[in-house]
Amino acid sequence: MLRDAQYANVAISKAFPIITTDKLNEWVQMLETTDDLTVVRAVRQFVASVKAGRESTDET
């Protein structure tokens, strides 16, 4: 987020509010030890869980 001509850290994206920075970092770190398809599957599983109400999107 741009604030006073500087980028500020935010916990949740306005574009993708269900994805927290912690969750995004988890997927990025997965790329160090696994292939892209496995990460894509993890993202899809997360989104399906959120849609089904099984996953919280709150930063806790």
C-alpha positions as CSV (number, residue, x, y, z in Angstrom):
1,M,0.0,0.0,0.0
2,L,1.4,3.4,-0.9
3,R,1.2,5.9,1.9
4,D,3.0,9.2,1.9
5,A,5.0,8.2,-1.2
6,Q,6.3,5.1,0.7
7,Y,5.1,1.6,0.6
8,A,3.7,0.4,3.9
9,N,3.3,-3.3,5.0
10,V,-0.2,-4.5,5.2
11,A,-1.5,-7.8,6.6
12,I,-4.2,-8.3,4.0
13,S,-4.4,-7.3,0.4
14,K,-7.3,-5.2,-0.9
15,A,-7.1,-7.2,-4.2
16,F,-7.1,-10.6,-2.4
17,P,-8.6,-10.1,1.1
18,I,-8.8,-13.8,1.9
19,I,-5.0,-14.2,1.5
20,T,-2.9,-13.0,4.4
21,T,0.8,-12.2,4.1
22,D,1.5,-15.2,6.3
23,K,-0.3,-17.5,4.0
24,L,1.4,-16.0,0.9
25,N,4.8,-16.3,2.5
26,E,4.0,-20.0,3.4
27,W,3.3,-20.7,-0.3
28,V,6.4,-18.8,-1.5
29,Q,8.6,-20.8,1.0
30,M,7.0,-24.0,-0.3
31,L,8.6,-23.2,-3.7
32,E,12.0,-23.9,-2.1
33,T,11.2,-27.5,-1.4
34,T,8.5,-28.5,-3.9
35,D,7.3,-28.0,-7.4
36,D,5.0,-25.3,-8.7
37,L,2.1,-27.7,-9.2
38,T,2.2,-28.7,-5.5
39,V,2.0,-25.0,-4.5
40,V,-0.9,-24.4,-6.9
41,R,-2.7,-27.4,-5.4
42,A,-2.1,-25.9,-1.9
43,V,-3.5,-22.5,-3.0
44,R,-6.6,-24.2,-4.6
45,Q,-7.2,-26.3,-1.4
46,F,-7.0,-23.2,0.7
47,V,-9.5,-21.3,-1.4
48,A,-11.8,-24.3,-1.4
49,S,-11.6,-24.4,2.4
50,V,-12.4,-20.7,2.7
51,K,-15.3,-21.1,0.4
52,A,-16.6,-24.0,2.5
53,G,-16.1,-22.1,5.7
54,R,-13.5,-24.4,7.1
55,E,-10.6,-22.0,7.0
56,S,-10.3,-18.7,8.8
57,T,-9.1,-15.6,6.9
58,D,-8.4,-13.7,10.1
59,E,-4.8,-12.8,11.1
60,T,-4.6,-14.7,14.4
